[in-house]
Amino acid sequence: MANLLGDVWPADETLAPNWAAALAVPGLHLHLYGKAQARKGRKMGHLTALAATSEDAVHLVLRARQRL
């Protein structure tokens, strides 16, 4: 699991992170909490991944978060 903090949202609040790029990582799942406003440090959701090992899953979620 990798948390998604408000820091990954663009400064322009009308925009969102690039969810399509993150979801292109195989086995990845996106969980958003439905909060209306993103702020630096505020937990907005998380990414999870299923993989053969826990190390592989960590690698997948971190790769996906970098794509945002």
Secondary structure, 3 states (H helix, E strand, C coil): CEEEEHHHCCCCCCCCCCHHHHHCCCCEEEEECCCCCCCCCCEEEEEEECCCCHHHHHHHHHHHHHHC
